[in-house]
Amino acid sequence: MSTATADLYYDPYDFEIDADPYPVWKRMRDEQPLYYNEKHDFWAVSRWDDVEGALKDHGRLISGHGTILELIKANIQMPPGMVIFEDPPSHTTYRGLMSRVFTPRKMNAIEPEVRRYCQIELDALEGQSEFDIVEVLAAKMPMRVIGMLLGIPEENQQAIRDSTDSGLRLDSSDDYSTAFKDFSGSGTQDLFGEFLDWRMENPSDDVMTQLIHTEFEDHTGVTRTLTRDEVLGYVNLLAGAGNETTTKLIGHTVRTLAGYPEQRHELRDNPELIPNAIEESLRFEAPSPIQSRYVAEDVEIHGQTVPAGSAIVIVNGSANHDERKWGPTSEEFDIRRSMDHHLSFGYGLHFCLGAALARLEGRVALDELLKRFPDWSIDYDRSERSHTSTVRGWDKLIVVLD
Amino acid sequence: MRVVVDLNRCEANALCMGVAPEVFELTDDDELIVLQEHPDESLRGRVEEAVRQCPRQAISIEEDS
């Protein structure tokens, strides 16, 4: 490695880098499109073509050892039903069970209910001059919506969210090795388990009931329904993956638009631009900006061999800013940007199952906010970033109304 | 060319239908129908665009031999 680039350092556990990773990612794209981090022993790709290529290469860059760097490193046994941590053929089987549950058509059908919920929460803020948007909406809304789809009673939902959150959080930069010990959801297992047992006796028209009763042919050729553990794994994944990320999407969108009053006004006057603004927000600040994979067999990237047994970090948040794909305005926020797709939901086999749901929640939240509060700014002194190595965004975001 | 859709992969994201509605249609039950298995060459550009845009990589093109 040449001395000129010796000071390029990327570390997903470094809170300072995480606060504004874009300059580091740009240097990675320009100087070391295949980057190696010695301290934590991982490789990383950051350019659009390489990131999309890596996401497609699910035969060699596998998910079965986890998709979070510390999980891969810790060599933890994955609980059953966690499709995000599986490869074909079992991935195909599990994912197929939910493949028609979160389609754009089905998600758009629940829009009135999602909107009504959002309106009630925001109407309650009338008369206030400031609020923490994470607390009053961004954290509650995804839980409420996924809970609604699963059929979970409202009173149980906050307890589940608290439990998922604490499983994902890093307490300090050095704490990553143990941060995920509870990711299998030991806390939420109990909460979901109670509900699951009740739901087995009391079927309804919800996703939980569907998971319990749908017959399928598993990858060994046996026709059966999911076991209790598999259902719990699945439900934990839906709740875990659906909550944190959507919370971050709403927070990022509100924060970014605080800095672009003209675009905010344009959106207020032309609500039909909101869906594209949400896509741009997803591109600009990916809620889940890095994905990790286990290297199952040697791969060659930019002339170098990444050996089997390595961990590789796929920086989709960087690909979304790659000048090679987006041109000279790649680092700018533009609600009118014309794009075919970004990589914030991944691509291919593990493409976010809840993409249409996240989009729905994002656009409804933004629409209802703009209708009530056309102008706001952020009090950064009292806002707080969250620190995880996989989800990036705000735990607390103080919105001050102008 | 022949349009091939892996229905195990398809999750009804509907992007293909937006790009090439002459070739792809989603039913009300979110099942994908290929309207033209052998579309005219003039549609090639848009079918290739659909292949690229499908987030699940469910669409491919096989060349006629």
Interface residues (C-beta under 8 A of the other chain):
Chain A: K56 T92 G96 S99 R100 F102 T103 P104 R105 K106 D340 H341 F345 G346 Y347 G348 L349 F351 L353 A355 A356
Chain B: N8 R9 C10 E11 A12 N13 A14 L15 L26 D28 D29 D30 E49 R52 Q53 P55 R56 Q57
